[in-house]
Amino acid sequence: TRSNNQRDTYRSCQIIYTFVIGGNSGGPNEHVEGTPLLAPPELSNLSINNESDVIALNIKENMNKGKTPSWFNYASERLIDYGIDYVSKVDLDTLISIPQLLAFVQEELPPRAVTPPRVYGGVMMDFESCGGQFWPTRCQPVKGKVYMSGQFYFLSYDLVRHQAIWRTNRTFKERKQEDMAFGVRVWSYPHPIKLIAFNPRLFWEHGLKNETLWRGVYNNGHYKGAWNVNGSHIVNSIFKPPEVIASGLR
């Protein structure tokens, strides 16, 4: 049991982050209900003994096969302990401007209230951007709906809890697009959902597939860029240096 001082510290912190890995090389792709959420240290396929900001889930490392819902399931168990209002998922090749993220949280996100916020946010995608004209069967589940791109999206605590409950009787379907499949889960919520769509103005850079691109964005300080004078949107051109714009971001 955490002390009151520890709880107060967690709740005064505006952003809690962690790196998430699949820590059980012999485990399932998605967390199995009734089993530990975290991999036993002796089963971890990566050495994280000295990494305090890494969570090793009790699944094998994978992409598009269940890691994302397993992360949100784990997060749903920590909402109260840490006083969390929103939970996000970020791609490994995404670099977020923390000052801009904090400004967004403070100015745009509704705080926890008596009425659940029911918020789903990110870069909006649909049947067409999924590739529905080429793969209509694969993209059929999101026809007439929208979902958020996997580069960065977030859910309010009530939707996090819902997807954890919804997963109990369903297995994450293996698709080429994890973000689309997860969006289908979100839309199983039985009440109206409020969407926050960032595009085309973002406070992160996506598509940094190698160290050169990472250093190019990090070292030039663009990722520390400020909000515009109105305080409501990010000025996209401030955040993207020319060499990264030319790299063909998705």
Summary of the structure (lengths in Angstrom):
residues: 250
radius of gyration: 18.5
end to end distance: 43.6
largest distance: 55.0
contacts: 721
relative contact order: 0.14
helix: 36%
strand: 19%
